[in-house]
Amino acid sequence: MSNREKVALVTGAARGIGEAIARKLGALGHPVVVADVLGEREAVAEAIRAAGGEARAIPLDVADEAAVMGLPGALGDWWGRLGILVNNAGISPKGPDGKARPIREMPAEEWRRVLAVNLTGAFLVSQACLPPLRARRWGRIIMLTSQAARAKSQIAGAHYTAAKSGLMGFARSLAAELGPDGITVNSIAPGRIDTPMARGTTEGANAAFAANIPLGRLGTPEDVAEVATFLASEAAGYLTGATIDVGGGSYMP
Ligand SMILES: NC(=O)c1ccc[n+]([C@@H]2O[C@H](COP(=O)([O-])OP(=O)(O)OC[C@H]3O[C@@H](n4cnc5c(N)ncnc54)[C@H](O)[C@@H]3O)[C@@H](O)[C@H]2O)c1
């Protein structure tokens, strides 16, 4: 199958890491579905088309079960060609001082929303996308987890760490279940990547983090997109259930 036959759905693709992954998959010839709650998704799809690729933008809140159930209709004639799902949409709420709220002050509603988007959203979208992937006996599912799920988080809140840790467990379960269908499931655990999310904390926090990165800088969305497109490729066909740390060496197991 050529890349044109493998449609890629990228959630949270209106900016940051998701945008970089969508653009790179588009440049490699995959038709790309740019899904996001933000209207900027349209500009990302337009940029992919302007660069010679195929792209469609769709509004999608991954935590909205009814909206996720509507994916077959939203993708239309692309649904049967779906081959790649990148579960990238995520949130990392901070308090007014730019720092994660301590657990003792965390509103239960904030906890629930982070779990709903970062963990349940990935479950809902993955489950919804299984029919076309299983029908073709080929698929790539990629989860954006986090270094926060690998070691004590320096910046993210407890809800974020809990959700991303859960996502890694979900990815392993999915990899085990879907292997016989020819579908691989892998996670990327980024360190600190320079995106709007990362800029939502204090300047000092990012500088302190960068000072402890062996490669000496924060990551770029493109650093992550390179790994994501490898995981989506034929070349990664014997890799499943893995987590790849993309953090400049900031976390070494
Ligand atoms: N930036 C980092 O340092 C870093 C580190 C580790 C993991 N990650 C993870 O990588 C992913 C991308 O992060 P980013 O830094 O690009 O963040 P970002 O905030 O810059 O972009 C996230 C995108 O997801 C979208 N989104 C949020 N909630 C959504 C929902 N309910 N439904 C659909 N889309 C939604 C946002 O609108 C936004 O376009 C996230 O899962 C994040 O947790 C980021």
The ligand as an SDF file (V2000), in Angstrom:
LIG
                    3D

 44 48  0  0  0  0  0  0  0  0999 V2000
    5.0590   20.1100   24.9610 N   0  0  0  0  0  0  0  0  0  0  0  0
    5.6100   19.2240   25.7940 C   0  0  0  0  0  0  0  0  0  0  0  0
    6.6110   19.5020   26.4390 O   0  0  0  0  0  0  0  0  0  0  0  0
    4.9900   17.8450   25.9500 C   0  0  0  0  0  0  0  0  0  0  0  0
    5.6720   16.9360   26.7440 C   0  0  0  0  0  0  0  0  0  0  0  0
    5.1560   15.6570   26.9110 C   0  0  0  0  0  0  0  0  0  0  0  0
    3.9700   15.3010   26.3050 C   0  0  0  0  0  0  0  0  0  0  0  0
    3.3090   16.2080   25.5360 N   0  0  0  0  0  0  0  0  0  0  0  0
    2.0460   15.7680   24.9460 C   0  0  0  0  0  0  0  0  0  0  0  0
    2.0700   15.9530   23.5440 O   0  0  0  0  0  0  0  0  0  0  0  0
    0.7580   16.2520   23.0740 C   0  0  0  0  0  0  0  0  0  0  0  0
    0.7880   17.5610   22.3030 C   0  0  0  0  0  0  0  0  0  0  0  0
    1.2240   18.5910   23.1910 O   0  0  0  0  0  0  0  0  0  0  0  0
    1.5840   20.0730   22.7450 P   0  0  0  0  0  0  0  0  0  0  0  0
    2.7230   20.5010   23.5630 O   0  0  0  0  0  0  0  0  0  0  0  0
    1.6450   20.1640   21.2620 O   0  0  0  0  0  0  0  0  0  0  0  0
    0.2780   20.8330   23.3030 O   0  0  0  0  0  0  0  0  0  0  0  0
   -0.5140   22.0890   22.7640 P   0  0  0  0  0  0  0  0  0  0  0  0
   -1.3750   22.5590   23.8760 O   0  0  0  0  0  0  0  0  0  0  0  0
    0.4220   23.0750   22.1700 O   0  0  0  0  0  0  0  0  0  0  0  0
   -1.4230   21.4350   21.6260 O   0  0  0  0  0  0  0  0  0  0  0  0
   -2.4060   20.4930   21.9840 C   0  0  0  0  0  0  0  0  0  0  0  0
   -3.5070   20.5080   20.9640 C   0  0  0  0  0  0  0  0  0  0  0  0
   -4.5300   19.6030   21.4220 O   0  0  0  0  0  0  0  0  0  0  0  0
   -5.7770   20.2300   21.2420 C   0  0  0  0  0  0  0  0  0  0  0  0
   -6.7600   19.7030   22.1860 N   0  0  0  0  0  0  0  0  0  0  0  0
   -6.8400   19.9200   23.5170 C   0  0  0  0  0  0  0  0  0  0  0  0
   -7.9080   19.3180   24.0080 N   0  0  0  0  0  0  0  0  0  0  0  0
   -8.5230   18.6880   22.9820 C   0  0  0  0  0  0  0  0  0  0  0  0
   -9.6750   17.8970   22.8720 C   0  0  0  0  0  0  0  0  0  0  0  0
  -10.4620   17.6550   23.9490 N   0  0  0  0  0  0  0  0  0  0  0  0
  -10.0090   17.3950   21.6680 N   0  0  0  0  0  0  0  0  0  0  0  0
   -9.2520   17.6720   20.5790 C   0  0  0  0  0  0  0  0  0  0  0  0
   -8.1450   18.4340   20.6180 N   0  0  0  0  0  0  0  0  0  0  0  0
   -7.7910   18.9350   21.8070 C   0  0  0  0  0  0  0  0  0  0  0  0
   -5.5050   21.6930   21.4980 C   0  0  0  0  0  0  0  0  0  0  0  0
   -6.5470   22.5190   20.9820 O   0  0  0  0  0  0  0  0  0  0  0  0
   -4.1680   21.8750   20.8090 C   0  0  0  0  0  0  0  0  0  0  0  0
   -4.3250   22.2090   19.4520 O   0  0  0  0  0  0  0  0  0  0  0  0
   -0.1370   16.2940   24.3140 C   0  0  0  0  0  0  0  0  0  0  0  0
   -0.7670   15.0470   24.4870 O   0  0  0  0  0  0  0  0  0  0  0  0
    0.8420   16.5380   25.4280 C   0  0  0  0  0  0  0  0  0  0  0  0
    0.3640   16.0940   26.6670 O   0  0  0  0  0  0  0  0  0  0  0  0
    3.7800   17.4800   25.3590 C   0  0  0  0  0  0  0  0  0  0  0  0
  1  2  1  0
  2  3  2  0
  2  4  1  0
  4  5  1  0
  4 44  2  0
  5  6  2  0
  6  7  1  0
  7  8  2  0
  8  9  1  0
  8 44  1  0
  9 10  1  0
  9 42  1  0
 10 11  1  0
 11 12  1  0
 11 40  1  0
 12 13  1  0
 13 14  1  0
 14 15  2  0
 14 16  1  0
 14 17  1  0
 17 18  1  0
 18 19  2  0
 18 20  1  0
 18 21  1  0
 21 22  1  0
 22 23  1  0
 23 24  1  0
 23 38  1  0
 24 25  1  0
 25 26  1  0
 25 36  1  0
 26 27  1  0
 26 35  1  0
 27 28  2  0
 28 29  1  0
 29 30  1  0
 29 35  2  0
 30 31  1  0
 30 32  2  0
 32 33  1  0
 33 34  2  0
 34 35  1  0
 36 37  1  0
 36 38  1  0
 38 39  1  0
 40 41  1  0
 40 42  1  0
 42 43  1  0
M  CHG  2   8   1  16  -1
M  END
$$$$
